[in-house]
Amino acid sequence: MRKFGVVLSACACLATVLAVLSGDPAFGDPSPGKGKKIDAARLKIILKRIDPQIRAAQNALTKAKTDLNTAKAKVKAAIEDEVFGEKGATEGRVIDALKASLTSVDRAITDVNAAIRSANIAQLIDKAP
């Protein structure tokens, strides 16, 4: 009897997957469709409901991400300059410090991305009635 239950549940899962993959309208269309036009009046209402403080935080985080990407590029350029331009024991320590800096910049970018996602979620929650 237990085998029958396992087989039955496996068939049910398979049928569900096939229905979703087939594009059955009851399960939603998995293929990306064309974007719908948003009514201008509805757009104004949505824009009025955006919290200005959260939007300012989103803008600041986006700017921070851009600045961090610029810093990352400059640190990479400095590493390449140190590797190809100069030699010596001191340069090895300088390169190691620059690599540590690059790792820190990568972590900071990851943290800023997480902060941007959190701010986006906060904006969505704030819009909810």
N, CA, C and O atoms as a GROMACS GRO file, in nm:
protein
  516
    1MET      N    1   0.082  -0.119   0.000
    1MET     CA    2   0.000   0.000   0.000
    1MET      C    3   0.087   0.126   0.000
    1MET      O    4   0.050   0.228  -0.059
    2ARG      N    5   0.203   0.118   0.067
    2ARG     CA    6   0.290   0.235   0.076
    2ARG      C    7   0.348   0.268  -0.062
    2ARG      O    8   0.361   0.386  -0.097
    3LYS      N    9   0.384   0.166  -0.142
    3LYS     CA   10   0.437   0.190  -0.276
    3LYS      C   11   0.334   0.261  -0.362
    3LYS      O   12   0.369   0.348  -0.442
    4PHE      N   13   0.210   0.224  -0.347
    4PHE     CA   14   0.104   0.285  -0.425
    4PHE      C   15   0.094   0.435  -0.395
    4PHE      O   16   0.075   0.515  -0.486
    5GLY      N   17   0.108   0.474  -0.268
    5GLY     CA   18   0.103   0.615  -0.230
    5GLY      C   19   0.219   0.694  -0.288
    5GLY      O   20   0.203   0.808  -0.331
    6VAL      N   21   0.337   0.632  -0.288
    6VAL     CA   22   0.455   0.699  -0.344
    6VAL      C   23   0.438   0.717  -0.494
    6VAL      O   24   0.467   0.824  -0.547
    7VAL      N   25   0.391   0.614  -0.561
    7VAL     CA   26   0.370   0.622  -0.706
    7VAL      C   27   0.263   0.724  -0.738
    7VAL      O   28   0.277   0.802  -0.833
    8LEU      N   29   0.156   0.725  -0.660
    8LEU     CA   30   0.048   0.820  -0.683
    8LEU      C   31   0.095   0.964  -0.663
    8LEU      O   32   0.061   1.052  -0.742
    9SER      N   33   0.173   0.989  -0.558
    9SER     CA   34   0.222   1.126  -0.535
    9SER      C   35   0.321   1.166  -0.643
    9SER      O   36   0.325   1.282  -0.683
   10ALA      N   37   0.402   1.072  -0.691
   10ALA     CA   38   0.496   1.103  -0.799
   10ALA      C   39   0.422   1.138  -0.927
   10ALA      O   40   0.462   1.229  -0.999
   11CYS      N   41   0.314   1.066  -0.955
   11CYS     CA   42   0.233   1.096  -1.074
   11CYS      C   43   0.166   1.233  -1.062
   11CYS      O   44   0.156   1.306  -1.160
   12ALA      N   45   0.121   1.266  -0.942
   12ALA     CA   46   0.057   1.396  -0.922
   12ALA      C   47   0.158   1.509  -0.942
   12ALA      O   48   0.126   1.611  -1.004
   13CYS      N   49   0.278   1.489  -0.891
   13CYS     CA   50   0.382   1.591  -0.910
   13CYS      C   51   0.418   1.605  -1.057
   13CYS      O   52   0.435   1.717  -1.107
   14LEU      N   53   0.429   1.494  -1.126
   14LEU     CA   54   0.461   1.495  -1.269
   14LEU      C   55   0.351   1.566  -1.349
   14LEU      O   56   0.381   1.643  -1.440
   15ALA      N   57   0.226   1.539  -1.315
   15ALA     CA   58   0.115   1.603  -1.384
   15ALA      C   59   0.116   1.754  -1.360
   15ALA      O   60   0.089   1.832  -1.451
   16THR      N   61   0.148   1.795  -1.237
   16THR     CA   62   0.154   1.939  -1.206
   16THR      C   63   0.265   2.006  -1.286
   16THR      O   64   0.246   2.114  -1.342
   17VAL      N   65   0.382   1.942  -1.291
   17VAL     CA   66   0.495   1.999  -1.365
   17VAL      C   67   0.462   2.009  -1.513
   17VAL      O   68   0.492   2.110  -1.577
   18LEU      N   69   0.402   1.907  -1.568
   18LEU     CA   70   0.366   1.910  -1.709
   18LEU      C   71   0.263   2.018  -1.739
   18LEU      O   72   0.268   2.083  -1.844
   19ALA      N   73   0.168   2.038  -1.647
   19ALA     CA   74   0.066   2.141  -1.668
   19ALA      C   75   0.130   2.280  -1.665
   19ALA      O   76   0.094   2.366  -1.744
   20VAL      N   77   0.224   2.300  -1.574
   20VAL     CA   78   0.290   2.430  -1.565
   20VAL      C   79   0.377   2.454  -1.687
   20VAL      O   80   0.376   2.564  -1.744
   21LEU      N   81   0.451   2.353  -1.728
   21LEU     CA   82   0.540   2.369  -1.843
   21LEU      C   83   0.466   2.380  -1.975
   21LEU      O   84   0.519   2.436  -2.072
   22SER      N   85   0.345   2.330  -1.981
   22SER     CA   86   0.270   2.336  -2.106
   22SER      C   87   0.212   2.475  -2.131
   22SER      O   88   0.166   2.504  -2.242
   23GLY      N   89   0.215   2.560  -2.030
   23GLY     CA   90   0.163   2.694  -2.048
   23GLY      C   91   0.014   2.701  -2.028
   23GLY      O   92  -0.052   2.788  -2.085
   24ASP      N   93  -0.041   2.613  -1.948
   24ASP     CA   94  -0.184   2.612  -1.919
   24ASP      C   95  -0.221   2.745  -1.852
   24ASP      O   96  -0.159   2.781  -1.752
   25PRO      N   97  -0.321   2.818  -1.904
   25PRO     CA   98  -0.356   2.947  -1.846
   25PRO      C   99  -0.398   2.938  -1.699
   25PRO      O  100  -0.387   3.036  -1.626
   26ALA      N  101  -0.444   2.822  -1.656
   26ALA     CA  102  -0.484   2.807  -1.516
   26ALA      C  103  -0.362   2.817  -1.424
   26ALA      O  104  -0.376   2.857  -1.308
   27PHE      N  105  -0.246   2.782  -1.473
   27PHE     CA  106  -0.124   2.787  -1.393
   27PHE      C  107  -0.038   2.907  -1.427
   27PHE      O  108   0.067   2.926  -1.366
   28GLY      N  109  -0.075   2.986  -1.519
   28GLY     CA  110   0.004   3.102  -1.560
   28GLY      C  111   0.093   3.066  -1.676
   28GLY      O  112   0.134   2.950  -1.690
   29ASP      N  113   0.122   3.161  -1.758
   29ASP     CA  114   0.205   3.139  -1.876
   29ASP      C  115   0.352   3.154  -1.835
   29ASP      O  116   0.391   3.261  -1.791
   30PRO      N  117   0.434   3.048  -1.849
   30PRO     CA  118   0.573   3.059  -1.807
   30PRO      C  119   0.657   3.145  -1.902
   30PRO      O  120   0.763   3.193  -1.863
   31SER      N  121   0.611   3.163  -2.026
   31SER     CA  122   0.689   3.244  -2.118
   31SER      C  123   0.665   3.391  -2.089
   31SER      O  124   0.553   3.432  -2.059
   32PRO      N  125   0.771   3.472  -2.098
   32PRO     CA  126   0.753   3.614  -2.070
   32PRO      C  127   0.667   3.679  -2.178
   32PRO      O  128   0.693   3.663  -2.298
   33GLY      N  129   0.567   3.750  -2.136
   33GLY     CA  130   0.477   3.814  -2.232
   33GLY      C  131   0.515   3.959  -2.252
   33GLY      O  132   0.611   4.010  -2.193
   34LYS      N  133   0.439   4.025  -2.336
   34LYS     CA  134   0.462   4.166  -2.358
   34LYS      C  135   0.414   4.242  -2.236
   34LYS      O  136   0.317   4.203  -2.171
   35GLY      N  137   0.482   4.351  -2.207
   35GLY     CA  138   0.442   4.434  -2.094
   35GLY      C  139   0.310   4.501  -2.120
   35GLY      O  140   0.280   4.540  -2.233
   36LYS      N  141   0.232   4.514  -2.017
   36LYS     CA  142   0.104   4.581  -2.032
   36LYS      C  143   0.123   4.731  -2.014
   36LYS      O  144   0.210   4.776  -1.940
   37LYS      N  145   0.040   4.807  -2.084
   37LYS     CA  146   0.045   4.951  -2.067
   37LYS      C  147  -0.018   4.988  -1.934
   37LYS      O  148  -0.121   4.933  -1.895
   38ILE      N  149   0.044   5.082  -1.867
   38ILE     CA  150  -0.009   5.129  -1.740
   38ILE      C  151  -0.085   5.258  -1.767
   38ILE      O  152  -0.036   5.348  -1.836
   39ASP      N  153  -0.204   5.266  -1.714
   39ASP     CA  154  -0.285   5.385  -1.729
   39ASP      C  155  -0.213   5.503  -1.662
   39ASP      O  156  -0.156   5.487  -1.554
   40ALA      N  157  -0.217   5.620  -1.724
   40ALA     CA  158  -0.147   5.737  -1.672
   40ALA      C  159  -0.200   5.777  -1.534
   40ALA      O  160  -0.122   5.814  -1.446
   41ALA      N  161  -0.331   5.769  -1.514
   41ALA     CA  162  -0.388   5.805  -1.385
   41ALA      C  163  -0.340   5.708  -1.276
   41ALA      O  164  -0.309   5.749  -1.165
   42ARG      N  165  -0.334   5.582  -1.310
   42ARG     CA  166  -0.286   5.481  -1.214
   42ARG      C  167  -0.139   5.503  -1.182
   42ARG      O  168  -0.097   5.487  -1.067
   43LEU      N  169  -0.060   5.541  -1.282
   43LEU     CA  170   0.081   5.567  -1.260
   43LEU      C  171   0.100   5.685  -1.165
   43LEU      O  172   0.188   5.682  -1.079
   44LYS      N  173   0.018   5.789  -1.179
   44LYS     CA  174   0.027   5.904  -1.088
   44LYS      C  175  -0.002   5.862  -0.945
   44LYS      O  176   0.064   5.907  -0.852
   45ILE      N  177  -0.101   5.776  -0.928
   45ILE     CA  178  -0.136   5.730  -0.794
   45ILE      C  179  -0.019   5.650  -0.734
   45ILE      O  180   0.014   5.666  -0.617
   46ILE      N  181   0.042   5.565  -0.816
   46ILE     CA  182   0.155   5.485  -0.768
   46ILE      C  183   0.271   5.576  -0.731
   46ILE      O  184   0.334   5.556  -0.626
   47LEU      N  185   0.300   5.674  -0.815
   47LEU     CA  186   0.412   5.763  -0.787
   47LEU      C  187   0.388   5.850  -0.664
   47LEU      O  188   0.484   5.884  -0.593
   48LYS      N  189   0.262   5.884  -0.636
   48LYS     CA  190   0.233   5.962  -0.517
   48LYS      C  191   0.255   5.880  -0.390
   48LYS      O  192   0.288   5.935  -0.285
   49ARG      N  193   0.238   5.749  -0.401
   49ARG     CA  194   0.248   5.663  -0.284
   49ARG      C  195   0.391   5.624  -0.251
   49ARG      O  196   0.416   5.563  -0.147
   50ILE      N  197   0.487   5.658  -0.336
   50ILE     CA  198   0.626   5.625  -0.309
   50ILE      C  199   0.675   5.715  -0.196
   50ILE      O  200   0.664   5.838  -0.203
   51ASP      N  201   0.728   5.652  -0.093
   51ASP     CA  202   0.779   5.725   0.023
   51ASP      C  203   0.907   5.800  -0.016
   51ASP      O  204   1.002   5.736  -0.061
   52PRO      N  205   0.911   5.932   0.000
   52PRO     CA  206   1.029   6.007  -0.045
   52PRO      C  207   1.156   5.973   0.034
   52PRO      O  208   1.266   5.976  -0.022
   53GLN      N  209   1.143   5.940   0.163
   53GLN     CA  210   1.262   5.906   0.241
   53GLN      C  211   1.321   5.772   0.195
   53GLN      O  212   1.443   5.758   0.184
   54ILE      N  213   1.234   5.676   0.168
   54ILE     CA  214   1.283   5.547   0.121
   54ILE      C  215   1.343   5.563  -0.018
   54ILE      O  216   1.445   5.502  -0.050
   55ARG      N  217   1.280   5.646  -0.103
   55ARG     CA  218   1.332   5.669  -0.238
   55ARG      C  219   1.470   5.735  -0.230
   55ARG      O  220   1.559   5.702  -0.308
   56ALA      N  221   1.488   5.828  -0.136
   56ALA     CA  222   1.618   5.892  -0.118
   56ALA      C  223   1.724   5.789  -0.075
   56ALA      O  224   1.838   5.794  -0.120
   57ALA      N  225   1.683   5.696   0.012
   57ALA     CA  226   1.775   5.590   0.053
   57ALA      C  227   1.810   5.500  -0.065
   57ALA      O  228   1.926   5.460  -0.081
   58GLN      N  229   1.710   5.469  -0.147
   58GLN     CA  230   1.736   5.386  -0.266
   58GLN      C  231   1.834   5.456  -0.360
   58GLN      O  232   1.926   5.393  -0.413
   59ASN      N  233   1.815   5.585  -0.380
   59ASN     CA  234   1.905   5.661  -0.468
   59ASN      C  235   2.047   5.664  -0.411
   59ASN      O  236   2.144   5.649  -0.485
   60ALA      N  237   2.058   5.685  -0.279
   60ALA     CA  238   2.190   5.690  -0.216
   60ALA      C  239   2.260   5.554  -0.225
   60ALA      O  240   2.381   5.548  -0.250
   61LEU      N  241   2.185   5.448  -0.206
   61LEU     CA  242   2.245   5.314  -0.216
   61LEU      C  243   2.288   5.284  -0.359
   61LEU      O  244   2.393   5.222  -0.380
   62THR      N  245   2.210   5.327  -0.456
   62THR     CA  246   2.248   5.307  -0.596
   62THR      C  247   2.375   5.384  -0.629
   62THR      O  248   2.462   5.334  -0.700
   63LYS      N  249   2.385   5.507  -0.577
   63LYS     CA  250   2.506   5.587  -0.599
   63LYS      C  251   2.626   5.522  -0.531
   63LYS      O  252   2.736   5.521  -0.586
   64ALA      N  253   2.604   5.468  -0.410
   64ALA     CA  254   2.713   5.400  -0.340
   64ALA      C  255   2.761   5.280  -0.418
   64ALA      O  256   2.881   5.253  -0.424
   65LYS      N  257   2.668   5.207  -0.480
   65LYS     CA  258   2.706   5.091  -0.559
   65LYS      C  259   2.790   5.134  -0.679
   65LYS      O  260   2.890   5.071  -0.712
   66THR      N  261   2.749   5.243  -0.744
   66THR     CA  262   2.824   5.295  -0.858
   66THR      C  263   2.964   5.337  -0.814
   66THR      O  264   3.063   5.308  -0.882
   67ASP      N  265   2.972   5.406  -0.700
   67ASP     CA  266   3.103   5.450  -0.648
   67ASP      C  267   3.192   5.330  -0.613
   67ASP      O  268   3.312   5.332  -0.638
   68LEU      N  269   3.132   5.226  -0.556
   68LEU     CA  270   3.209   5.107  -0.522
   68LEU      C  271   3.260   5.035  -0.647
   68LEU      O  272   3.372   4.984  -0.648
   69ASN      N  273   3.178   5.031  -0.751
   69ASN     CA  274   3.223   4.970  -0.876
   69ASN      C  275   3.338   5.049  -0.937
   69ASN      O  276   3.431   4.991  -0.993
   70THR      N  277   3.334   5.182  -0.925
   70THR     CA  278   3.443   5.266  -0.973
   70THR      C  279   3.569   5.240  -0.891
   70THR      O  280   3.678   5.228  -0.946
   71ALA      N  281   3.552   5.231  -0.759
   71ALA     CA  282   3.667   5.203  -0.672
   71ALA      C  283   3.727   5.067  -0.703
   71ALA      O  284   3.850   5.051  -0.701
   72LYS      N  285   3.643   4.970  -0.731
   72LYS     CA  286   3.691   4.836  -0.764
   72LYS      C  287   3.776   4.840  -0.890
   72LYS      O  288   3.882   4.777  -0.897
   73ALA      N  289   3.729   4.913  -0.989
   73ALA     CA  290   3.806   4.924  -1.114
   73ALA      C  291   3.941   4.991  -1.090
   73ALA      O  292   4.042   4.951  -1.148
   74LYS      N  293   3.943   5.092  -1.004
   74LYS     CA  294   4.068   5.162  -0.976
   74LYS      C  295   4.165   5.074  -0.896
   74LYS      O  296   4.286   5.079  -0.917
   75VAL      N  297   4.111   4.995  -0.803
   75VAL     CA  298   4.197   4.904  -0.728
   75VAL      C  299   4.255   4.798  -0.821
   75VAL      O  300   4.373   4.763  -0.810
   76LYS      N  301   4.174   4.746  -0.914
   76LYS     CA  302   4.224   4.649  -1.012
   76LYS      C  303   4.335   4.711  -1.097
   76LYS      O  304   4.435   4.646  -1.125
   77ALA      N  305   4.316   4.836  -1.137
   77ALA     CA  306   4.417   4.904  -1.217
   77ALA      C  307   4.546   4.921  -1.136
   77ALA      O  308   4.656   4.905  -1.190
   78ALA      N  309   4.533   4.953  -1.008
   78ALA     CA  310   4.650   4.969  -0.923
   78ALA      C  311   4.723   4.836  -0.906
   78ALA      O  312   4.846   4.833  -0.905
   79ILE      N  313   4.650   4.728  -0.892
   79ILE     CA  314   4.712   4.595  -0.880
   79ILE      C  315   4.790   4.563  -1.007
   79ILE      O  316   4.904   4.517  -1.002
   80GLU      N  317   4.728   4.587  -1.122
   80GLU     CA  318   4.796   4.559  -1.249
   80GLU      C  319   4.921   4.645  -1.264
   80GLU      O  320   5.023   4.598  -1.315
   81ASP      N  321   4.914   4.771  -1.220
   81ASP     CA  322   5.029   4.859  -1.228
   81ASP      C  323   5.142   4.809  -1.139
   81ASP      O  324   5.259   4.811  -1.177
   82GLU      N  325   5.106   4.764  -1.019
   82GLU     CA  326   5.208   4.714  -0.927
   82GLU      C  327   5.268   4.583  -0.976
   82GLU      O  328   5.388   4.560  -0.960
   83VAL      N  329   5.186   4.498  -1.034
   83VAL     CA  330   5.235   4.368  -1.080
   83VAL      C  331   5.328   4.385  -1.199
   83VAL      O  332   5.435   4.324  -1.203
   84PHE      N  333   5.289   4.467  -1.295
   84PHE     CA  334   5.367   4.478  -1.417
   84PHE      C  335   5.470   4.591  -1.414
   84PHE      O  336   5.564   4.591  -1.494
   85GLY      N  337   5.454   4.686  -1.324
   85GLY     CA  338   5.541   4.804  -1.327
   85GLY      C  339   5.664   4.795  -1.240
   85GLY      O  340   5.769   4.847  -1.277
   86GLU      N  341   5.654   4.729  -1.126
   86GLU     CA  342   5.765   4.733  -1.031
   86GLU      C  343   5.791   4.595  -0.974
   86GLU      O  344   5.706   4.506  -0.982
   87LYS      N  345   5.912   4.578  -0.915
   87LYS     CA  346   5.949   4.450  -0.858
   87LYS      C  347   6.013   4.475  -0.721
   87LYS      O  348   6.061   4.585  -0.692
   88GLY      N  349   6.013   4.370  -0.638
   88GLY     CA  350   6.077   4.381  -0.508
   88GLY      C  351   5.990   4.323  -0.399
   88GLY      O  352   5.873   4.292  -0.420
   89ALA      N  353   6.052   4.309  -0.278
   89ALA     CA  354   5.982   4.250  -0.164
   89ALA      C  355   5.870   4.341  -0.114
   89ALA      O  356   5.764   4.294  -0.075
   90THR      N  357   5.895   4.470  -0.116
   90THR     CA  358   5.794   4.565  -0.069
   90THR      C  359   5.672   4.561  -0.161
   90THR      O  360   5.558   4.573  -0.115
   91GLU      N  361   5.697   4.545  -0.288
   91GLU     CA  362   5.586   4.542  -0.384
   91GLU      C  363   5.495   4.423  -0.360
   91GLU      O  364   5.374   4.431  -0.383
   92GLY      N  365   5.552   4.311  -0.315
   92GLY     CA  366   5.470   4.195  -0.283
   92GLY      C  367   5.371   4.224  -0.172
   92GLY      O  368   5.256   4.183  -0.178
   93ARG      N  369   5.418   4.296  -0.070
   93ARG     CA  370   5.328   4.335   0.040
   93ARG      C  371   5.224   4.434  -0.007
   93ARG      O  372   5.109   4.430   0.037
   94VAL      N  373   5.264   4.524  -0.096
   94VAL     CA  374   5.169   4.622  -0.150
   94VAL      C  375   5.060   4.550  -0.230
   94VAL      O  376   4.942   4.583  -0.219
   95ILE      N  377   5.100   4.454  -0.310
   95ILE     CA  378   5.004   4.377  -0.391
   95ILE      C  379   4.908   4.301  -0.301
   95ILE      O  380   4.788   4.296  -0.328
   96ASP      N  381   4.961   4.240  -0.193
   96ASP     CA  382   4.876   4.167  -0.100
   96ASP      C  383   4.775   4.261  -0.034
   96ASP      O  384   4.658   4.225  -0.016
   97ALA      N  385   4.819   4.381   0.002
   97ALA     CA  386   4.728   4.479   0.062
   97ALA      C  387   4.621   4.523  -0.038
   97ALA      O  388   4.504   4.540  -0.001
   98LEU      N  389   4.661   4.541  -0.162
   98LEU     CA  390   4.563   4.579  -0.265
   98LEU      C  391   4.463   4.466  -0.292
   98LEU      O  392   4.346   4.493  -0.317
   99LYS      N  393   4.509   4.341  -0.287
   99LYS     CA  394   4.417   4.228  -0.305
   99LYS      C  395   4.318   4.221  -0.189
   99LYS      O  396   4.200   4.192  -0.209
  100ALA      N  397   4.366   4.249  -0.067
  100ALA     CA  398   4.276   4.253   0.048
  100ALA      C  399   4.174   4.365   0.032
  100ALA      O  400   4.057   4.350   0.066
  101SER      N  401   4.220   4.477  -0.022
  101SER     CA  402   4.130   4.589  -0.048
  101SER      C  403   4.024   4.550  -0.151
  101SER      O  404   3.907   4.586  -0.137
  102LEU      N  405   4.064   4.479  -0.254
  102LEU     CA  406   3.972   4.434  -0.358
  102LEU      C  407   3.867   4.340  -0.299
  102LEU      O  408   3.749   4.348  -0.334
  103THR      N  409   3.909   4.252  -0.210
  103THR     CA  410   3.816   4.161  -0.144
  103THR      C  411   3.716   4.239  -0.059
  103THR      O  412   3.597   4.207  -0.057
  104SER      N  413   3.765   4.341   0.010
  104SER     CA  414   3.676   4.424   0.092
  104SER      C  415   3.576   4.500   0.006
  104SER      O  416   3.460   4.515   0.044
  105VAL      N  417   3.620   4.547  -0.109
  105VAL     CA  418   3.529   4.618  -0.200
  105VAL      C  419   3.421   4.522  -0.251
  105VAL      O  420   3.304   4.559  -0.262
  106ASP      N  421   3.461   4.399  -0.282
  106ASP     CA  422   3.362   4.300  -0.328
  106ASP      C  423   3.259   4.273  -0.219
  106ASP      O  424   3.139   4.263  -0.247
  107ARG      N  425   3.306   4.261  -0.094
  107ARG     CA  426   3.211   4.239   0.016
  107ARG      C  427   3.119   4.359   0.033
  107ARG      O  428   2.999   4.343   0.058
  108ALA      N  429   3.174   4.478   0.019
  108ALA     CA  430   3.093   4.599   0.033
  108ALA      C  431   2.987   4.606  -0.076
  108ALA      O  432   2.873   4.646  -0.050
  109ILE      N  433   3.023   4.568  -0.198
  109ILE     CA  434   2.926   4.567  -0.308
  109ILE      C  435   2.814   4.469  -0.278
  109ILE      O  436   2.697   4.497  -0.303
  110THR      N  437   2.850   4.352  -0.224
  110THR     CA  438   2.749   4.253  -0.187
  110THR      C  439   2.657   4.309  -0.080
  110THR      O  440   2.535   4.290  -0.086
  111ASP      N  441   2.714   4.377   0.019
  111ASP     CA  442   2.634   4.436   0.126
  111ASP      C  443   2.541   4.546   0.073
  111ASP      O  444   2.426   4.556   0.115
  112VAL      N  445   2.592   4.627  -0.020
  112VAL     CA  446   2.508   4.733  -0.077
  112VAL      C  447   2.395   4.672  -0.160
  112VAL      O  448   2.283   4.722  -0.157
  113ASN      N  449   2.424   4.564  -0.233
  113ASN     CA  450   2.318   4.497  -0.308
  113ASN      C  451   2.209   4.446  -0.215
  113ASN      O  452   2.090   4.457  -0.246
  114ALA      N  453   2.249   4.390  -0.102
  114ALA     CA  454   2.151   4.342  -0.004
  114ALA      C  455   2.071   4.459   0.053
  114ALA      O  456   1.951   4.447   0.075
  115ALA      N  457   2.138   4.570   0.077
  115ALA     CA  458   2.068   4.688   0.129
  115ALA      C  459   1.970   4.744   0.026
  115ALA      O  460   1.862   4.789   0.063
  116ILE      N  461   2.007   4.742  -0.100
  116ILE     CA  462   1.917   4.788  -0.206
  116ILE      C  463   1.793   4.699  -0.212
  116ILE      O  464   1.681   4.749  -0.224
  117ARG      N  465   1.814   4.568  -0.204
  117ARG     CA  466   1.699   4.476  -0.205
  117ARG      C  467   1.608   4.502  -0.085
  117ARG      O  468   1.486   4.502  -0.098
  118SER      N  469   1.668   4.525   0.031
  118SER     CA  470   1.588   4.553   0.151
  118SER      C  471   1.510   4.683   0.137
  118SER      O  472   1.394   4.691   0.177
  119ALA      N  473   1.573   4.785   0.080
  119ALA     CA  474   1.502   4.912   0.060
  119ALA      C  475   1.389   4.896  -0.040
  119ALA      O  476   1.284   4.958  -0.024
  120ASN      N  477   1.410   4.815  -0.142
  120ASN     CA  478   1.304   4.790  -0.240
  120ASN      C  479   1.185   4.720  -0.174
  120ASN      O  480   1.070   4.752  -0.200
  121ILE      N  481   1.216   4.624  -0.088
  121ILE     CA  482   1.110   4.554  -0.015
  121ILE      C  483   1.037   4.650   0.078
  121ILE      O  484   0.914   4.645   0.090
  122ALA      N  485   1.113   4.737   0.144
  122ALA     CA  486   1.051   4.835   0.232
  122ALA      C  487   0.957   4.927   0.154
  122ALA      O  488   0.849   4.962   0.202
  123GLN      N  489   0.999   4.966   0.036
  123GLN     CA  490   0.913   5.052  -0.047
  123GLN      C  491   0.785   4.979  -0.085
  123GLN      O  492   0.677   5.038  -0.084
  124LEU      N  493   0.797   4.850  -0.118
  124LEU     CA  494   0.676   4.772  -0.152
  124LEU      C  495   0.584   4.758  -0.032
  124LEU      O  496   0.462   4.769  -0.045
  125ILE      N  497   0.641   4.733   0.084
  125ILE     CA  498   0.560   4.718   0.205
  125ILE      C  499   0.492   4.850   0.238
  125ILE      O  500   0.376   4.852   0.280
  126ASP      N  501   0.562   4.960   0.218
  126ASP     CA  502   0.506   5.092   0.249
  126ASP      C  503   0.390   5.126   0.154
  126ASP      O  504   0.299   5.198   0.194
  127LYS      N  505   0.394   5.076   0.031
  127LYS     CA  506   0.287   5.102  -0.065
  127LYS      C  507   0.160   5.023  -0.032
  127LYS      O  508   0.050   5.064  -0.066
  128ALA      N  509   0.178   4.909   0.035
  128ALA     CA  510   0.063   4.824   0.064
  128ALA      C  511  -0.036   4.895   0.156
  128ALA      O  512   0.004   4.965   0.249
  129PRO      N  513  -0.165   4.878   0.130
  129PRO     CA  514  -0.263   4.948   0.213
  129PRO      C  515  -0.270   4.894   0.354
  129PRO      O  516  -0.348   4.943   0.435
   0.00000   0.00000   0.00000
